[in-house]
Amino acid sequence: MGFVLSGCSLLSTKEIYQPSASETYKNDLRVSINGRIFVGVGVLPSEPSYTVEVFPEGRIDRITWRTCNREEVVDQDPKGFWDGIFGSKKDRYSFTLARTTGLEDVTACGLKITVLEEKKRRNGFAFFDFEDARPEITLPATLTCNGIKSQTSGVSLCQSAAGLYQQIEFPAEVIQKGSGPNCDVMKPLNGDLTKYRFVMPPGEDCVYYFVSNVKDENGKRLTHRLTLIGYTDVPPIKM
C-alpha cells in the first residue's frame, strides 16, 4: 500500500537523532524507484514521474526527502498512525515525485532520502541523481568507482569512503569546471585530458562538469556531470 508523503511534523526535531555536521554517512538505504531496486545511490533516467518506495530496516520515527527545490518531512504519530495503515513494524513508505520542469531537471538537483529511528538511534540514507534535460549534458564517460567500472551517459555518481582513489575517463579531451576549493581534487592523469584520477573528498557537496570541444546540435559543448559522495562513517550495525 502506497503512502504519499505530506509535510506534517509530529515530533520535535530534538527528539530525533541527527548525524553531526562533520559526519557523512554511507548511503545504504534500500529503495525501489519505478520498479527498479537500488541500494543507497543511483542515477535515474529521465521520466515524467517517479514512484519511490523506501524499505527501512525497522520501525522509523521520521522520513524526509528533499531536492534542490523542495523538502517533505513526515513523523511517526505517537498514537500509532503508521501501524494502522501498514500493519507491521517493517514497512515500505512510498511517495511520487514529478520534477519541476525548467528547475529540477536542468541542474544538479539530486534526491536525498533520510529515515531516522529514535529508539535504536539508527539511520538510513539514499541519494539519487537524474539524467539532465539539457541535450548537451550527454558526454559519455567510463567511471571506476569503489572497485566497479561502469559506462555512463552524461551524468554519473560515485560513492566511496573519503580518501580512496577513483577515476573517470572520456572519449575526448575535457576540461573540468565548477568545483570549489574544498572539491579541488580533479587532476589529469599524467597530463592526459581524457583521464582524471582523484582522491575522494569528504562530504556530499562536490559536483563537477567536464566540458569537451565537441558540440551538440544546439551549439553548446558536450558536457558530463559527476557528483561525488565521500562518506566518513557508516550507519550503526543493524540489530
WOGIBEL-V452832 format. One record per residue. N is the residue number from 1. RES is the residue in one letter. SS is DSSP state (a for helix, b for strand, c for the rest). PSI is psi as a letter, one per 20 degrees, with the letter a starting at -180 (NA if undefined). Layout:
BEGIN
N,RES,SS,PSI / N,RES,SS,PSI
END
This chain:
BEGIN
1,M,c,p / 2,G,c,r / 3,F,c,o / 4,V,c,o / 5,L,c,q / 6,S,c,r / 7,G,c,l / 8,C,c,q / 9,S,c,o / 10,L,c,i / 11,L,c,q / 12,S,c,q / 13,T,a,h / 14,K,a,h / 15,E,a,i / 16,I,c,p / 17,Y,c,p / 18,Q,c,p / 19,P,c,q / 20,S,c,r / 21,A,c,h / 22,S,c,i / 23,E,c,q / 24,T,c,o / 25,Y,b,q / 26,K,c,p / 27,N,c,o / 28,D,c,j / 29,L,c,p / 30,R,b,p / 31,V,b,p / 32,S,b,p / 33,I,b,o / 34,N,c,l / 35,G,c,i / 36,R,b,p / 37,I,b,p / 38,F,b,q / 39,V,b,n / 40,G,c,g / 41,V,b,r / 42,G,b,r / 43,V,b,p / 44,L,b,p / 45,P,c,q / 46,S,c,p / 47,E,c,q / 48,P,c,h / 49,S,c,r / 50,Y,b,p / 51,T,b,o / 52,V,b,p / 53,E,b,p / 54,V,b,p / 55,F,b,n / 56,P,c,q / 57,E,c,h / 58,G,c,a / 59,R,c,o / 60,I,c,q / 61,D,c,h / 62,R,b,p / 63,I,b,p / 64,T,b,q / 65,W,b,q / 66,R,b,q / 67,T,c,a / 68,C,c,i / 69,N,c,i / 70,R,c,r / 71,E,b,p / 72,E,b,p / 73,V,b,p / 74,V,b,p / 75,D,b,q / 76,Q,c,p / 77,D,c,p / 78,P,c,h / 79,K,c,j / 80,G,c,k / 81,F,a,g / 82,W,a,h / 83,D,a,g / 84,G,a,h / 85,I,a,g / 86,F,a,h / 87,G,c,j / 88,S,c,r / 89,K,c,h / 90,K,c,o / 91,D,c,r / 92,R,b,q / 93,Y,b,p / 94,S,b,q / 95,F,b,r / 96,T,b,p / 97,L,b,p / 98,A,c,o / 99,R,c,q / 100,T,c,o / 101,T,c,p / 102,G,c,i / 103,L,c,f / 104,E,c,i / 105,D,c,j / 106,V,c,k / 107,T,c,r / 108,A,c,o / 109,C,c,m / 110,G,c,r / 111,L,b,o / 112,K,b,p / 113,I,b,p / 114,T,b,p / 115,V,b,p / 116,L,b,p / 117,E,b,o / 118,E,c,g / 119,K,c,g / 120,K,c,j / 121,R,c,l / 122,R,b,p / 123,N,b,r / 124,G,b,q / 125,F,b,q / 126,A,b,q / 127,F,b,p / 128,F,b,p / 129,D,b,r / 130,F,b,q / 131,E,c,q / 132,D,c,p / 133,A,c,i / 134,R,c,p / 135,P,c,h / 136,E,c,i / 137,I,c,m / 138,T,c,j / 139,L,c,p / 140,P,b,r / 141,A,b,q / 142,T,b,o / 143,L,b,p / 144,T,b,o / 145,C,b,p / 146,N,c,k / 147,G,c,i / 148,I,b,p / 149,K,b,p / 150,S,b,q / 151,Q,b,p / 152,T,b,q / 153,S,b,n / 154,G,c,h / 155,V,b,p / 156,S,b,r / 157,L,b,p / 158,C,b,p / 159,Q,b,p / 160,S,b,r / 161,A,b,q / 162,A,c,q / 163,G,c,i / 164,L,c,q / 165,Y,b,p / 166,Q,b,r / 167,Q,b,q / 168,I,b,p / 169,E,b,q / 170,F,b,q / 171,P,c,i / 172,A,c,r / 173,E,c,q / 174,V,b,q / 175,I,b,q / 176,Q,b,p / 177,K,b,q / 178,G,c,i / 179,S,c,q / 180,G,c,r / 181,P,a,h / 182,N,a,i / 183,C,a,j / 184,D,c,m / 185,V,c,i / 186,M,c,o / 187,K,b,p / 188,P,b,p / 189,L,b,o / 190,N,c,k / 191,G,c,j / 192,D,b,o / 193,L,b,j / 194,T,b,i / 195,K,b,p / 196,Y,b,p / 197,R,b,q / 198,F,b,q / 199,V,b,p / 200,M,c,o / 201,P,c,q / 202,P,c,q / 203,G,b,a / 204,E,b,j / 205,D,b,j / 206,C,b,o / 207,V,b,p / 208,Y,b,q / 209,Y,b,p / 210,F,b,o / 211,V,b,p / 212,S,b,r / 213,N,b,i / 214,V,b,p / 215,K,b,q / 216,D,c,r / 217,E,c,h / 218,N,c,j / 219,G,c,i / 220,K,c,q / 221,R,b,p / 222,L,b,p / 223,T,b,q / 224,H,b,p / 225,R,b,p / 226,L,b,p / 227,T,b,p / 228,L,b,q / 229,I,b,o / 230,G,b,o / 231,Y,b,q / 232,T,c,i / 233,D,b,r / 234,V,c,q / 235,P,c,q / 236,P,c,q / 237,I,c,p / 238,K,c,p / 239,M,c,NA
END
